């Protein structure tokens, strides 16, 4: 399970960095989204990857992460998803306004010569 999560984080991060280096603003937006997904997955995996474990402390069971899933990373990821969605929506509006003003979606606002 840990290998699959590590591979997913690595692929999302590398694809996000590659897209951030592209010259179009939509590709930069997708790169930022992929990087935020990779970060969310990393934070989520820090809270211990447990299958069929109780997320809330119950009486009679020792209080440690061997028996329970830590709820703090889950709440942080949920908050980050909401904030990321709002930021992406704002960036899309700015992208459309920039394209309307300049007639291009190039990062510098200028097209490359053919």
N, C-alpha and C positions, 0 to 999 in steps of 0.2 A: 504493500500500500504506500509506504514511504517513497519508494522508487518512482511510482506513478505520479505522485504529487510533486516530487522534485523535478521530474521530467516535464510535467505540465507547467510548472513555474518557470523553468528554463526556456521552454519554447515560447511561452507568452512574453517573457522579458526580451528575448532576442528578436522576436517579431516586432515588438513594440519599439525597441531601439532602432531597428532597421526602418520602420515606418516614420519614426521621428526625423530621420535624416533625409527624407524624401522632399522634393521641392514644392509639392502641392499641399495646400492647407487642409484638405479633407484627409489626406494620408497622415498628416501630423496629428489630426484629431483622433484618427483610428489608433495611431501609435500610443497616444496618451491614454486612450481607453484600455488598450491591451496592457500597458504598464500598470494601470490602476487595478485591473483584474489580477495580474500577477502578484501585486502587493497584497491585495485582499486575500488571495489564496495562501500566500505566505503567512499572513497574520492568523488566518483561520487554522493553518496547520500547526502553529505554535501552541495552540490550546490543547494539544494532544489529540492524536487521531485514534479515537476509541469507537468501536462498533458495539452496539447494544449495551452501552453503559448509561447509567442514570445521570442526567445533567444537574440534578438538584440533590443536595445533601440529605440523607435519610438517617434516622436514629439507628444506632447499633452498628453502623459501618464506619470504619476509620476515615477521617477526613484527610484525604490526600488525592493526588491526581491519578493514582493507580486505579481507584474505584469510581472516579467521577470525571466528567468532561468540564473543563474550565469555561464558564459562560462569558467571561470578559472578552476574549477575542471574537466570539460570535457577535456580541453587541457592537464591538468596534467595527467589524466588517459590515454589519447592517447599516450603521451610521455612514460609513465610507461609501457604500453603494448609493445611498440617497444623495449624499453630497456630490458624488461623481456624476450621477444622473443630471442633477441641476447644473453642474459645471459644463457638462457636455451640451446640454440644451442652450446655455448661454453662448458657448463657443460656436454652435451651429448658427445662431442668430447673427453673431458677429461675422462669421464666414459668409453668410448670404449678403449682409450689408457691404462687406468688402468687395465681394464679387460684383455687386451692383454698382459700386462707386468706381472700381478700377477696370471692370470688364475681364478680370483674370482671377484665377484662384492660386496663382503662384505665390510663394511665401514672401518674396520681395516685391510683389505687385507688378513685376515686369516679366514678359515672356522671353525665353531664350531665343536668340536668332537662329533661323533654320540652317 
